Amino acid sequence: MLSALSIRDVVLIEALDLDFEAGLGVLTGETGAGKSILLDALGLALGARADSALVRAGASQAVVTASFNTPASVGATLADNGITIEPGEPLMIRRIVKADGGSRAFVNDSPASAGLLRELGAQLVEIHGQHDDRGLLNPRGHRALLDVFGRIDAAPVADAWRGWRTAEDALAEARAEQDAAARDHDFLSHAVAELRALAPEPGEEETLAARRATMQRGEKIAGDLQAVADLLDSAEGGLARLRQAARILERVAGDHEALAEALAAIDRAIIEGAAAEDRIDAAANALAFDPARLDADETRLFELRGLARKHRVQPDDLAALTDELSARLDRIESGDEGIARLEREATEAARRYEDAADALSLARREAAARLDAAVTGELAPLKLDAARFRTAVAPLPAEQWGAAGRDRVEFEVSTNPGAPFGALIRIASGGELSRFILALKVALAEQGAAATMVFDEIDRGVGGAVASAIGERLARLAEGAQVLVVTHSPQVAARGRQHLLIAKSHDGFVTRTDVRALDETARREEIARMLSGIDITPEARAQADRLIAPAMS
């Protein structure tokens, strides 16, 4: 709820600090005292257009700060905008308008846009006046209001709508894909046949390239390896001569120590030479190549790379491309079956949506009848007994169906017998419109309105029993929310738990608007003034006491 309002240099208000209480608060004062300035200041804090005309003459800027007991409902909005408020911390909205036309806004000292202020304001405060074209007068919100009044759960319809949209999207995608693929049928058939004939495998190019390189190296050094082998192992080769030398030395090695050492050295050379011979044989075997196999590998490698260039992919991706193009070809050749399945699924999803929407429409019509009865019960005491109210629930054209169902909901009135029904804002006059709004608010009292409701001169043009009925209904609304009302009616003012008097003063140089909270004595005097005028009579005070008594019980 609104807990405080601080105003600096707004029109005729130089400096004003107001504290507000829960329940019904009334604002009274003579015509022209500046009640509209107070509402303009509050509207400024709630994101209304910044107008430099609001800046008090001679001041450089106007500043309005509204403080609220932070409701949980605004938590998500604040979080989405990077604003954190600790539990129990008030929400403070400050708006600055400069005389040159610029403006700034802050939410708990964090810079904010006017758009954020409007979003928060819509959740925090409802302002109802004779020229208000939002809230209850906006048909776009009537369907949601009816659903909350009737405790209608529209979630099954939303779920069915999403399921239907998903099915339709899948069908449309499949049809588009089939159409596009069908145009490429000949290409796909040829490409798949070519790829399947080649049968590429992942990693095959690397294997072939490595094997070809190995065989090419073997071809290049095969002669050198054979020459080395001949030098080592032929009858006239090095190893054969070493072995002959060893056999000769074996006969004479015992004759001298040096000969034995020579024989040992030759034996070691024979061992190393044999090891070298083994290594050369191993290398020759590893690098051995079959000219026919080399030619086949080179041909395969050329075909893989050529086909990869043709399809603009890497050779290693040819296997995956084969699967992809084969799948597309299969979808074309078996597409009718897939499309038929998706069509059946979309038809079934549409049926589920229509069934859920039909049930929702029925629930709305039943809730509309209850709402009509509730509002109608409020009309006669508000001197609208000749008027009729109805909640029109009509089908929407198919292109406007959605997650909220297939219904258009609009609150309509007929103000005279035999007169046609029409939208509230077009049919009702100013005074009637305010009372219709009040009747609706009372009927919708449990629908979770904003924590603060403001009614601007809702009692204009009525008095006596009608004004009493308005006051009684405002008091009922205030049992579950904070209600602030600007009023000229003593019957309404007497119902207030808090009474603020707005007055204009002039010191010979400057005109100012001031607001003060009235105690019980001053409140009695103000209501007596409202009853009798400037000259307050004992009878007026007695009547004021009689009006105040029910509100204090």
C-alpha positions as CSV (number, residue, x, y, z in Angstrom):
1,M,0.0,0.0,0.0
2,L,1.0,3.7,-0.4
3,S,2.6,4.7,2.9
4,A,3.9,8.2,2.2
5,L,4.0,10.8,-0.5
6,S,6.5,13.6,-0.5
7,I,6.0,16.5,-2.9
8,R,8.3,19.4,-3.7
9,D,7.5,22.4,-6.0
10,V,4.6,20.9,-7.9
11,V,2.3,23.6,-9.2
12,L,0.9,25.3,-6.0
13,I,2.5,22.8,-3.6
14,E,5.8,24.1,-2.3
15,A,6.6,21.3,0.2
16,L,4.3,18.6,1.4
17,D,4.9,15.3,3.3
18,L,1.9,13.0,3.7
19,D,1.6,9.7,5.5
20,F,-1.2,7.3,4.5
21,E,-2.9,4.6,6.5
22,A,-4.6,1.4,5.6
23,G,-8.3,1.3,5.0
24,L,-10.4,4.1,3.6
25,G,-8.7,7.5,3.3
26,V,-10.7,10.5,2.2
27,L,-9.4,13.8,0.7
28,T,-11.8,16.8,0.9
29,G,-11.6,20.5,0.3
30,E,-13.3,23.3,-1.5
31,T,-13.4,23.3,-5.3
32,G,-10.2,24.6,-6.6
33,A,-8.2,23.8,-3.5
34,G,-5.8,21.6,-5.4
35,K,-7.0,18.0,-5.0
36,S,-6.2,17.3,-8.7
37,I,-2.6,18.5,-8.0
38,L,-2.2,15.8,-5.4
39,L,-3.4,13.1,-7.9
40,D,-1.2,14.6,-10.6
41,A,1.8,14.3,-8.3
42,L,1.0,10.7,-7.5
43,G,0.5,10.0,-11.2
44,L,3.9,11.5,-11.9
45,A,5.5,9.0,-9.5
46,L,3.7,6.2,-11.2
47,G,5.1,7.0,-14.7
48,A,2.7,9.6,-16.1
49,R,4.1,11.9,-18.8
50,A,6.5,14.5,-17.4
51,D,5.2,17.9,-18.1
52,S,7.3,21.0,-17.2
53,A,4.0,22.8,-16.5
54,L,3.9,20.9,-13.2
55,V,7.0,22.7,-11.9
56,R,6.0,25.4,-9.5
57,A,6.7,28.9,-10.8
58,G,10.2,30.1,-9.9
59,A,11.4,26.6,-9.0
60,S,14.1,24.8,-11.1
61,Q,12.5,21.3,-10.7
62,A,9.6,19.4,-9.2
63,V,10.2,16.2,-7.1
64,V,7.7,13.6,-6.1
65,T,8.6,10.6,-3.9
66,A,6.1,7.8,-3.3
67,S,6.8,5.2,-0.7
68,F,5.1,1.8,-0.6
69,N,5.1,-1.2,1.6
70,T,6.6,-3.5,-0.9
71,P,4.1,-6.2,-2.1
72,A,5.5,-9.6,-3.3
73,S,3.7,-9.0,-6.6
74,V,6.4,-6.5,-7.8
75,G,9.3,-8.7,-6.8
76,A,9.7,-10.2,-10.3
77,T,9.5,-6.8,-12.0
78,L,12.2,-5.4,-9.7
79,A,14.4,-8.4,-10.2
80,D,14.1,-8.3,-14.0
81,N,15.4,-4.7,-13.8
82,G,18.3,-5.5,-11.5
83,I,16.7,-3.9,-8.4
84,T,17.0,-5.8,-5.1
85,I,15.0,-4.9,-2.0
86,E,15.5,-6.6,1.3
87,P,12.5,-8.1,3.2
88,G,10.7,-5.3,5.0
89,E,12.4,-2.5,3.1
90,P,10.0,0.0,1.6
91,L,9.8,0.6,-2.2
92,M,10.5,4.2,-2.9
93,I,9.8,5.7,-6.3
94,R,11.2,9.2,-7.0
95,R,10.5,11.3,-10.1
96,I,12.2,14.6,-10.9
97,V,10.8,17.0,-13.6
98,K,13.0,19.9,-14.5
99,A,11.6,23.3,-15.6
100,D,13.3,22.9,-18.9
101,G,11.3,19.7,-19.6
102,G,13.9,17.0,-18.7
103,S,13.0,14.3,-16.2
104,R,14.7,11.5,-14.2
105,A,13.3,8.6,-12.2
106,F,14.7,6.4,-9.5
107,V,13.5,3.3,-7.7
108,N,15.2,2.9,-4.3
109,D,17.9,5.2,-5.6
110,S,18.6,3.1,-8.7
111,P,18.0,5.0,-12.0
112,A,14.8,3.8,-13.7
113,S,12.8,4.5,-16.9
114,A,9.4,6.0,-17.0
115,G,8.3,2.7,-18.5
116,L,9.4,0.8,-15.4
117,L,7.5,3.3,-13.2
118,R,4.4,2.7,-15.3
119,E,4.9,-1.1,-15.0
120,L,5.3,-0.9,-11.2
121,G,2.4,1.7,-10.9
122,A,0.0,-0.7,-12.7
123,Q,0.8,-3.3,-10.0
124,L,0.7,-0.9,-7.0
125,V,-2.1,1.5,-7.6
126,E,-5.4,1.6,-9.5
127,I,-6.7,5.1,-10.2
128,H,-10.4,5.3,-11.2
129,G,-11.9,8.5,-12.4
130,Q,-14.5,9.8,-14.8
131,H,-12.0,10.0,-17.6
132,D,-10.0,6.9,-16.9
133,D,-9.6,4.7,-20.0
134,R,-7.6,2.0,-18.3
135,G,-8.3,-0.8,-15.9
136,L,-12.0,-1.7,-15.8
137,L,-12.7,0.4,-18.9
138,N,-10.2,-1.4,-21.0
139,P,-11.8,-4.4,-22.7
140,R,-8.5,-6.1,-23.1
141,G,-8.4,-6.8,-19.4
142,H,-12.0,-8.0,-19.0
143,R,-11.4,-11.6,-19.9
144,A,-8.7,-11.9,-17.2
145,L,-11.0,-10.2,-14.7
146,L,-13.8,-12.6,-15.4
147,D,-11.5,-15.6,-15.1
148,V,-10.3,-14.5,-11.7
149,F,-13.8,-13.7,-10.6
150,G,-15.0,-17.1,-11.6
151,R,-11.9,-18.9,-10.3
152,I,-11.4,-20.3,-13.8
153,D,-8.3,-22.2,-14.5
154,A,-7.3,-21.5,-18.2
155,A,-4.0,-23.5,-17.9
156,P,-5.5,-26.6,-19.7
157,V,-6.4,-24.5,-22.7
158,A,-2.9,-22.9,-22.7
159,D,-1.3,-26.4,-22.6
160,A,-3.6,-27.6,-25.4
161,W,-2.9,-24.5,-27.5
162,R,0.9,-25.1,-27.2
163,G,0.4,-28.7,-28.1
164,W,-1.6,-27.8,-31.2
165,R,0.9,-25.1,-32.2
166,T,3.7,-27.6,-31.9
167,A,1.9,-30.2,-34.0
168,E,1.0,-27.6,-36.7
169,D,4.6,-26.4,-36.7
170,A,5.9,-29.9,-37.1
171,L,3.5,-30.6,-40.0
172,A,4.3,-27.3,-41.7
173,E,8.0,-28.0,-41.4
174,A,7.6,-31.5,-42.7
175,R,5.6,-30.3,-45.7
176,A,8.1,-27.6,-46.5
177,E,10.9,-30.1,-46.2
178,Q,9.1,-32.6,-48.4
179,D,8.4,-29.9,-51.0
180,A,12.0,-28.7,-51.0
181,A,13.4,-32.3,-51.0
182,A,11.0,-33.4,-53.8
183,R,12.5,-30.7,-56.1
184,D,15.9,-32.3,-55.4
185,H,14.8,-36.0,-55.9
186,D,16.9,-36.6,-59.0
187,F,20.0,-35.0,-57.6
188,L,19.6,-37.0,-54.3
189,S,19.1,-40.3,-56.2
190,H,22.2,-39.8,-58.2
191,A,24.3,-38.5,-55.3
192,V,23.2,-41.3,-53.0
193,A,23.9,-44.0,-55.6
194,E,27.4,-42.5,-56.2
195,L,28.2,-42.3,-52.6
196,R,26.9,-45.8,-51.8
197,A,28.9,-47.1,-54.7
198,L,32.1,-45.6,-53.3
199,A,31.1,-46.6,-49.7
200,P,33.4,-44.1,-47.9
201,E,34.3,-44.8,-44.4
202,P,35.3,-42.4,-41.6
203,G,39.0,-42.0,-41.4
204,E,39.6,-43.8,-44.6
205,E,41.4,-40.9,-46.3
206,E,44.0,-40.6,-43.6
207,T,44.6,-44.4,-43.7
208,L,45.0,-44.4,-47.5
209,A,47.3,-41.4,-47.5
210,A,49.6,-42.8,-44.9
211,R,49.8,-46.2,-46.6
212,R,50.5,-44.6,-49.9
213,A,53.2,-42.4,-48.4
214,T,54.8,-45.5,-46.9
215,M,54.8,-47.5,-50.1
216,Q,56.1,-44.5,-52.0
217,R,59.1,-44.2,-49.6
218,G,59.7,-48.0,-50.0
219,E,59.7,-47.7,-53.8
220,K,62.3,-44.9,-53.6
221,I,64.8,-46.7,-51.3
222,A,64.2,-50.3,-52.3
223,G,67.5,-50.4,-54.5
224,D,69.6,-48.9,-51.7
225,L,68.4,-51.4,-49.2
226,Q,69.1,-54.3,-51.6
227,A,72.6,-52.9,-52.2
228,V,73.3,-52.8,-48.5
229,A,71.9,-56.3,-48.0
230,D,74.3,-57.6,-50.8
231,L,77.3,-55.9,-49.2
232,L,76.5,-57.5,-45.9
233,D,75.3,-61.0,-46.8
234,S,76.7,-62.0,-50.2
235,A,79.5,-64.5,-50.6
236,E,81.9,-61.6,-51.1
237,G,80.1,-59.4,-48.5
238,G,81.4,-57.9,-45.4
239,L,79.9,-60.4,-42.9
240,A,81.1,-63.4,-45.0
241,R,84.7,-62.0,-44.9
242,L,84.5,-61.3,-41.2
243,R,83.3,-64.9,-40.5
244,Q,86.3,-66.2,-42.6
245,A,88.7,-64.0,-40.7
246,A,87.2,-65.3,-37.4
247,R,87.7,-68.9,-38.4
248,I,91.4,-68.3,-39.2
249,L,92.0,-66.4,-36.0
250,E,90.3,-69.2,-33.9
251,R,93.3,-71.4,-34.9
252,V,96.0,-69.0,-33.8
253,A,94.3,-67.0,-31.1
254,G,96.0,-69.0,-28.3
255,D,99.4,-68.0,-29.6
256,H,99.2,-64.5,-28.4
257,E,97.0,-62.3,-26.2
258,A,96.5,-59.7,-28.9
259,L,95.2,-62.3,-31.3
260,A,92.6,-63.4,-28.8
261,E,91.5,-59.7,-28.4
262,A,91.3,-59.3,-32.2
263,L,89.1,-62.4,-32.4
264,A,86.8,-61.0,-29.7
265,A,86.5,-57.7,-31.6
266,I,85.7,-59.6,-34.9
267,D,83.1,-61.6,-33.1
268,R,81.4,-58.4,-31.8
269,A,81.5,-57.0,-35.3
270,I,79.8,-60.1,-36.6
271,I,77.1,-59.8,-34.0
272,E,76.5,-56.1,-34.7
273,G,76.6,-56.7,-38.5
274,A,74.0,-59.5,-38.1
275,A,71.8,-57.1,-36.0
276,A,72.1,-54.5,-38.7
277,E,71.2,-57.1,-41.3
278,D,68.0,-58.0,-39.3
279,R,67.0,-54.3,-39.0
280,I,67.5,-53.8,-42.7
281,D,65.4,-56.8,-43.5
282,A,62.7,-55.5,-41.1
283,A,62.7,-52.1,-42.8
284,A,62.6,-53.7,-46.2
285,N,59.6,-55.8,-45.2
286,A,57.8,-52.7,-43.7
287,L,58.5,-50.6,-46.8
288,A,57.8,-53.4,-49.2
289,F,55.1,-52.3,-51.7
290,D,52.9,-53.9,-54.3
291,P,52.7,-51.7,-57.4
292,A,49.2,-52.9,-58.0
293,R,48.2,-52.1,-54.4
294,L,49.8,-48.7,-54.6
295,D,48.0,-47.9,-57.8
296,A,44.7,-49.1,-56.2
297,D,45.2,-46.9,-53.1
298,E,46.1,-43.9,-55.2
299,T,42.9,-44.4,-57.3
300,R,40.7,-44.7,-54.2
301,L,42.3,-41.7,-52.6
302,F,41.7,-39.6,-55.8
303,E,38.0,-40.7,-55.9
304,L,37.4,-39.9,-52.3
305,R,38.9,-36.4,-52.6
306,G,37.2,-35.7,-55.8
307,L,33.8,-36.6,-54.4
308,A,34.5,-34.6,-51.3
309,R,35.2,-31.5,-53.5
310,K,32.1,-32.1,-55.5
311,H,29.9,-32.0,-52.3
312,R,32.1,-29.3,-50.6
313,V,32.8,-31.4,-47.6
314,Q,35.9,-33.0,-46.1
315,P,36.7,-36.6,-47.2
316,D,36.1,-37.8,-43.7
317,D,32.6,-36.3,-43.8
318,L,31.5,-38.3,-46.8
319,A,30.2,-41.2,-44.7
320,A,28.0,-38.9,-42.7
321,L,26.9,-37.2,-45.9
322,T,25.8,-40.5,-47.3
323,D,23.6,-41.1,-44.3
324,E,22.2,-37.6,-44.4
325,L,21.3,-37.7,-48.1
326,S,20.0,-41.2,-47.8
327,A,17.7,-40.1,-45.0
328,R,16.4,-37.2,-47.1
329,L,15.8,-39.5,-50.0
330,D,14.0,-41.9,-47.7
331,R,11.8,-39.1,-46.4
332,I,10.8,-38.2,-50.0
333,E,10.1,-41.8,-50.9
334,S,8.1,-42.4,-47.7
335,G,7.1,-38.8,-47.2
336,D,3.4,-39.3,-47.7
337,E,3.2,-41.7,-44.8
338,G,5.1,-39.2,-42.5
339,I,2.9,-36.3,-43.5
340,A,-0.2,-38.4,-42.9
341,R,0.9,-39.2,-39.4
342,L,1.7,-35.6,-38.6
343,E,-1.7,-34.5,-40.1
344,R,-3.4,-37.0,-37.7
345,E,-1.4,-35.7,-34.8
346,A,-2.3,-32.0,-35.7
347,T,-6.0,-32.9,-36.1
348,E,-6.0,-34.6,-32.7
349,A,-4.2,-31.7,-31.1
350,A,-6.8,-29.3,-32.6
351,R,-9.6,-31.4,-31.2
352,R,-8.1,-31.4,-27.7
353,Y,-7.7,-27.6,-27.9
354,E,-11.3,-27.1,-29.1
355,D,-12.6,-29.4,-26.4
356,A,-10.7,-27.5,-23.7
357,A,-11.7,-24.1,-25.2
358,D,-15.4,-25.2,-25.3
359,A,-15.2,-26.1,-21.6
360,L,-13.5,-22.8,-20.8
361,S,-16.2,-20.9,-22.8
362,L,-18.9,-22.6,-20.8
363,A,-17.2,-21.8,-17.5
364,R,-16.9,-18.2,-18.6
365,R,-20.5,-17.9,-19.5
366,E,-21.5,-19.4,-16.1
367,A,-19.1,-17.0,-14.3
368,A,-20.5,-14.1,-16.5
369,A,-24.0,-14.8,-15.2
370,R,-22.8,-14.7,-11.6
371,L,-20.9,-11.5,-12.2
372,D,-23.9,-9.9,-13.9
373,A,-26.0,-10.8,-10.9
374,A,-23.5,-9.4,-8.5
375,V,-23.1,-6.1,-10.3
376,T,-26.8,-5.8,-10.9
377,G,-27.3,-6.1,-7.1
378,E,-25.1,-3.1,-6.6
379,L,-26.8,-0.8,-9.2
380,A,-30.1,0.1,-7.5
381,P,-28.5,1.5,-4.3
382,L,-26.2,3.6,-6.5
383,K,-29.3,5.1,-8.3
384,L,-28.7,3.1,-11.4
385,D,-31.8,0.9,-11.0
386,A,-32.9,1.6,-14.6
387,A,-29.5,0.5,-15.9
388,R,-28.6,-3.0,-16.9
389,F,-25.1,-4.6,-16.9
390,R,-23.9,-7.7,-18.8
391,T,-20.7,-9.5,-19.4
392,A,-20.7,-10.3,-23.1
393,V,-18.9,-13.5,-23.9
394,A,-18.6,-13.9,-27.7
395,P,-16.6,-16.2,-30.0
396,L,-13.4,-14.8,-31.5
397,P,-12.6,-15.4,-35.2
398,A,-10.3,-18.4,-35.7
399,E,-7.3,-16.2,-36.5
400,Q,-7.6,-14.7,-33.0
401,W,-7.7,-17.9,-31.0
402,G,-4.9,-18.4,-28.6
403,A,-3.6,-19.7,-25.3
404,A,-6.4,-17.8,-23.4
405,G,-9.2,-19.5,-25.4
406,R,-11.6,-18.4,-28.2
407,D,-13.7,-15.8,-26.3
408,R,-14.0,-12.1,-26.5
409,V,-15.1,-10.8,-23.1
410,E,-16.4,-7.2,-22.6
411,F,-18.4,-5.5,-19.9
412,E,-21.4,-3.7,-21.4
413,V,-24.2,-1.5,-20.0
414,S,-27.5,-0.2,-21.0
415,T,-28.4,2.9,-19.1
416,N,-32.1,3.2,-20.1
417,P,-34.9,0.7,-20.6
418,G,-34.9,-0.4,-24.2
419,A,-31.6,1.2,-25.0
420,P,-29.0,-1.1,-26.6
421,F,-26.0,-2.4,-24.8
422,G,-22.6,-0.9,-25.4
423,A,-19.2,-0.5,-24.0
424,L,-19.0,1.1,-20.6
425,I,-16.8,4.0,-21.7
426,R,-19.1,4.8,-24.6
427,I,-22.5,4.4,-23.0
428,A,-22.3,5.7,-19.5
429,S,-22.1,9.4,-18.6
430,G,-19.4,10.7,-16.3
431,G,-21.3,10.3,-13.0
432,E,-22.8,6.9,-14.1
433,L,-19.5,5.7,-15.2
434,S,-17.9,6.3,-11.8
435,R,-20.7,4.4,-10.1
436,F,-20.6,1.5,-12.6
437,I,-16.8,1.3,-11.8
438,L,-17.6,1.2,-8.1
439,A,-20.3,-1.5,-8.6
440,L,-17.8,-3.6,-10.6
441,K,-15.0,-3.1,-8.1
442,V,-17.3,-4.3,-5.3
443,A,-18.4,-7.3,-7.3
444,L,-14.8,-8.1,-8.2
445,A,-13.4,-7.4,-4.8
446,E,-11.8,-10.8,-4.5
447,Q,-10.1,-10.7,-7.8
448,G,-6.8,-9.5,-6.4
449,A,-6.8,-5.8,-7.2
450,A,-3.8,-3.5,-6.6
451,A,-3.1,-2.9,-2.9
452,T,-4.1,0.8,-3.3
453,M,-7.1,2.1,-5.2
454,V,-7.8,5.7,-5.8
455,F,-11.3,7.1,-6.7
456,D,-11.4,10.6,-8.0
457,E,-14.8,12.3,-7.3
458,I,-16.7,9.1,-7.8
459,D,-19.7,10.7,-6.0
460,R,-19.9,13.7,-8.4
461,G,-23.5,14.7,-9.0
462,V,-25.1,12.5,-6.4
463,G,-26.1,13.0,-2.8
464,G,-28.3,11.6,0.0
465,A,-28.9,7.9,-0.1
466,V,-26.8,7.4,-3.2
467,A,-23.8,9.1,-1.6
468,S,-24.3,6.9,1.5
469,A,-24.4,3.8,-0.7
470,I,-21.2,4.9,-2.4
471,G,-19.5,5.5,1.0
472,E,-20.6,2.1,2.3
473,R,-19.3,0.3,-0.7
474,L,-16.0,2.2,-0.6
475,A,-15.7,1.2,3.1
476,R,-16.3,-2.5,2.1
477,L,-13.6,-2.3,-0.5
478,A,-11.2,-0.8,2.0
479,E,-11.6,-3.9,4.2
480,G,-9.2,-5.7,1.9
481,A,-7.2,-2.9,0.4
482,Q,-6.2,0.7,0.9
483,V,-8.7,3.0,-0.7
484,L,-8.2,6.7,-1.2
485,V,-11.1,8.8,-2.4
486,V,-11.3,12.5,-3.5
487,T,-14.8,13.5,-2.5
488,H,-17.3,16.4,-2.1
489,S,-19.8,14.2,-0.3
490,P,-20.1,14.3,3.5
491,Q,-21.7,10.9,3.4
492,V,-18.5,9.5,1.8
493,A,-16.1,11.5,3.8
494,A,-17.7,10.3,7.1
495,R,-16.7,6.7,6.2
496,G,-13.0,7.5,6.1
497,R,-10.6,6.1,8.7
498,Q,-8.1,8.8,7.7
499,H,-9.3,12.3,6.6
500,L,-7.0,14.7,4.8
501,L,-8.1,18.3,4.2
502,I,-6.7,20.1,1.1
503,A,-6.8,23.9,1.3
504,K,-5.4,26.8,-0.6
505,S,-3.8,29.8,1.1
506,H,-2.5,33.2,-0.1
507,D,-0.1,35.4,1.7
508,G,-0.5,38.4,-0.6
509,F,2.3,37.2,-2.9
510,V,2.1,33.4,-3.4
511,T,-0.8,31.0,-3.5
512,R,-0.1,27.6,-2.0
513,T,-1.9,24.3,-1.6
514,D,-1.5,22.6,1.8
515,V,-2.8,19.3,3.1
516,R,-3.2,18.3,6.7
517,A,-4.5,15.2,8.5
518,L,-7.6,16.0,10.6
519,D,-8.1,14.7,14.1
520,E,-11.6,13.7,15.3
521,T,-12.7,17.3,16.2
522,A,-11.4,18.8,13.0
523,R,-12.9,16.0,11.0
524,R,-16.3,16.7,12.5
525,E,-16.0,20.3,11.6
526,E,-15.0,19.6,8.0
527,I,-17.9,17.2,7.5
528,A,-20.3,19.8,9.1
529,R,-18.9,22.4,6.7
530,M,-19.5,20.0,3.8
531,L,-23.1,19.7,5.0
532,S,-24.0,23.4,5.7
533,G,-21.4,25.5,3.9
534,I,-19.3,28.3,5.4
535,D,-21.6,28.9,8.4
536,I,-21.4,25.7,10.4
537,T,-24.6,25.2,12.5
538,P,-25.2,23.0,15.5
539,E,-27.6,21.0,13.4
540,A,-24.8,20.4,10.9
541,R,-22.4,19.2,13.6
542,A,-25.1,16.9,15.0
543,Q,-25.7,15.5,11.5
544,A,-21.9,15.1,11.1
545,D,-21.8,13.0,14.3
546,R,-24.6,10.8,13.0
547,L,-22.7,10.2,9.7
548,I,-19.4,9.5,11.5
549,A,-20.9,7.1,14.0
550,P,-21.3,4.0,11.7
551,A,-17.8,4.4,10.4
552,M,-16.4,4.3,13.9
553,S,-18.3,1.2,15.0
